[in-house]
Amino acid sequence: MKARGRWAETQLNYTFNDTSLLDLALTHRSASKANNERLEYLGDAFLNFAIARRLFDLRRDDTEGDLSRARAALVKESTLAAIGQRLGVDSQLTLGPGEVRTGGSQRAAILADAVEALVGAVLLDGGTAAAEAVVDLMFAEQLRSLPDAATLKDPKTRLQEWLQGRGLPLPSYAVTAVQGRDHEQTFVVECEVREKSARSTGQGRSRRAAEQDAAAAMLVALAGERPRD
């Protein structure tokens, strides 16, 4: 049995009938035109469904909005990358020379994409029941430790509610810089609460992510929230 097949049995508790699907799921686009992007697409769609179903069963008092926030907290790059690290996905990846030189196996985006591709590969190889079992194994710890609905609200929502609760207007957000190359840009955003003479700065791979980061910093400054990961 190939080393990857043994790895999948150990870490995913799944034996592939077609090991070419496993190989494809772990092949980054930098290494080959035959890569994991299509499997990532399929895995992402199934993962959102599977997690939504688990949350629907587990969190019976949550509203639709609460459930959506809980799913977003689980099916996001940082969570998927952490799962990939825990499972040792980084050691199984096939990367192009450039990504190997720059430590691509540790990049959150590459790890997250590979985790989604693995779900897609299991779905094609073994069907929905097998894929659901793998998702349950991957996310067992995250589902157990998921915070309550109020804690899961994103920083912009929490800041808005904090300000409105004190009769203050909403904050303003402005992009102050865009750094890096087109496909690796970092946005810098300033959040201002004029009535409090307060400003904060955030960064992210998108404008939205940078706004959330700036809002989180503002909550630390105004509301005394502890910084979050």
C-alpha positions in Angstrom: 0.0 0.0 0.0 1.3 3.4 -0.9 2.4 5.7 2.0 -0.4 8.2 1.2 -2.9 5.4 1.5 -1.6 4.4 4.9 -1.7 8.0 5.9 -5.4 8.3 4.9 -6.3 5.2 6.8 -4.5 6.4 9.9 -5.6 10.1 9.9 -8.9 10.0 8.1 -10.0 6.5 9.1 -10.8 5.9 5.4 -9.4 3.5 2.8 -9.5 4.8 -0.7 -10.7 2.5 -3.4 -9.3 4.8 -6.1 -6.0 6.2 -4.7 -5.6 8.5 -7.7 -8.3 10.6 -6.1 -6.3 10.8 -3.0 -3.2 11.8 -5.0 -5.2 14.4 -6.9 -6.6 15.9 -3.7 -3.1 16.5 -2.4 -1.7 18.0 -5.6 -1.4 21.8 -5.7 -1.8 23.7 -8.9 1.8 24.8 -8.7 2.8 21.2 -9.3 0.5 20.1 -12.2 -2.4 21.1 -14.4 -4.1 18.0 -12.9 -4.5 19.4 -9.5 -7.0 19.6 -6.5 -8.9 22.7 -7.5 -12.0 20.9 -8.8 -12.1 18.5 -5.8 -11.7 21.6 -3.5 -14.8 23.1 -5.1 -16.8 19.9 -4.5 -15.4 19.4 -1.0 -16.2 23.0 0.0 -19.9 22.6 -1.1 -20.3 19.3 0.7 -18.5 20.5 3.8 -20.8 23.5 4.1 -23.8 21.1 3.9 -22.4 18.6 6.4 -21.4 21.2 8.9 -24.8 22.9 8.5 -26.6 19.7 9.2 -24.5 19.0 12.3 -25.1 22.4 13.7 -28.8 22.1 13.0 -28.9 19.0 15.1 -26.5 20.2 17.9 -27.6 23.8 18.4 -31.4 23.6 18.6 -31.9 27.0 20.2 -29.8 28.9 17.7 -31.5 31.2 15.1 -30.8 31.1 11.4 -28.3 33.9 11.8 -26.6 32.1 14.8 -26.3 28.9 12.8 -24.8 30.8 9.8 -22.2 32.4 12.0 -21.4 29.1 13.6 -20.9 27.5 10.2 -18.7 30.4 9.0 -16.6 30.0 12.1 -15.9 26.4 11.3 -15.7 26.4 7.5 -13.1 29.1 7.2 -9.5 29.1 6.1 -7.8 29.3 9.5 -9.9 26.5 11.0 -9.4 24.3 7.9 -5.6 25.0 8.0 -5.4 24.1 11.6 -7.2 20.8 10.9 -4.8 20.2 8.0 -1.8 20.7 10.3 -3.3 18.4 12.9 -3.8 15.7 10.4 -0.3 16.1 8.8 -1.7 17.2 5.4 1.4 19.4 5.0 3.6 16.3 4.8 1.5 14.7 2.1 1.3 17.6 -0.3 2.7 17.7 -3.9 3.9 21.2 -4.6 5.7 22.9 -7.4 9.4 23.9 -6.9 8.5 27.5 -6.1 6.1 26.6 -3.4 8.5 24.1 -1.9 11.2 26.8 -1.7 8.9 29.3 0.0 7.4 26.9 2.5 4.1 26.5 0.7 3.2 23.4 2.7 2.7 25.6 5.7 0.6 28.2 4.0 -2.9 28.4 5.4 -4.6 28.8 2.0 -2.9 25.7 0.6 -3.7 23.6 3.7 -7.3 24.7 3.8 -7.8 24.0 0.1 -6.3 20.5 0.5 -8.6 19.7 3.4 -11.6 20.6 1.3 -10.2 18.6 -1.6 -9.8 15.6 0.6 -13.5 15.8 1.5 -14.4 16.0 -2.1 -12.2 13.0 -2.9 -13.8 10.8 -0.2 -17.2 11.9 -1.4 -16.5 10.7 -5.0 -14.7 7.6 -3.8 -17.0 6.4 -1.0 -20.2 8.4 -1.2 -22.0 10.7 1.2 -21.9 8.5 4.3 -18.1 8.1 4.0 -17.6 11.8 3.5 -19.8 12.7 6.4 -17.8 10.3 8.6 -14.6 12.0 7.6 -16.0 15.5 8.2 -17.2 14.3 11.7 -13.7 13.1 12.4 -12.0 16.3 11.1 -14.3 18.6 13.0 -15.1 16.7 16.2 -12.9 18.9 18.4 -14.1 22.2 16.8 -17.8 21.2 17.2 -17.3 20.4 20.9 -15.5 23.7 21.6 -17.6 26.0 19.5 -18.5 29.2 21.5 -22.0 30.3 22.1 -24.0 32.3 19.6 -23.2 35.7 21.1 -19.5 35.1 21.1 -19.6 34.1 17.4 -20.8 37.4 16.2 -18.1 39.0 14.0 -16.2 42.1 15.3 -18.1 44.6 13.0 -21.4 43.3 14.3 -20.2 43.4 18.0 -18.8 46.9 17.5 -22.0 48.1 15.9 -24.1 46.7 18.8 -21.8 48.1 21.4 -22.1 51.6 19.9 -25.8 51.4 19.3 -26.3 50.3 22.9 -24.8 53.6 23.9 -26.7 55.7 21.5 -23.6 56.3 19.3 -23.5 56.4 15.5 -21.9 53.6 13.5 -18.1 53.6 12.8 -16.6 54.5 9.5 -14.1 52.4 7.6 -11.6 53.5 5.0 -8.9 51.7 3.0 -5.6 53.5 3.7 -3.3 51.2 1.8 -3.1 48.1 -0.5 0.2 46.3 -0.3 1.7 43.4 -2.3 1.2 41.9 -5.7 -2.2 41.6 -7.3 -2.7 37.9 -6.3 -1.2 38.4 -2.8 -2.6 41.8 -1.7 -2.9 42.9 1.8 -5.5 45.6 2.6 -5.0 48.1 5.4 -8.2 49.7 6.8 -8.7 52.4 9.4 -11.8 52.3 11.6 -12.9 55.5 13.2 -15.4 56.2 15.9 -15.5 60.0 15.7 -17.7 60.6 18.8 -15.0 58.7 20.8 -12.1 60.3 19.0 -10.9 56.8 18.4 -9.1 55.2 15.5 -7.8 51.7 14.9 -6.1 49.9 12.0 -6.6 46.4 10.6 -5.1 44.2 7.9 -6.4 41.4 5.8 -6.3 39.6 2.5 -9.5 41.3 1.5 -11.1 44.7 2.4 -13.8 42.9 4.4 -11.2 40.9 6.4 -9.2 44.1 7.1 -12.4 45.9 8.3 -13.1 43.0 10.7 -9.6 43.2 12.0 -9.9 47.0 12.5 -13.2 46.5 14.3 -11.7 43.9 16.6 -8.9 46.4 17.5 -11.5 49.0 18.2 -13.4 46.7 20.5 -10.2 46.1 22.4 -9.7 49.9 22.8 -13.3 50.9 23.6 -15.0 47.9 25.1 -12.1 46.2 26.7 -12.5 43.0 24.8 -9.6 40.7 24.9 -7.8 40.2 21.5 -9.0 37.1 19.7 -7.3 34.8 17.3 
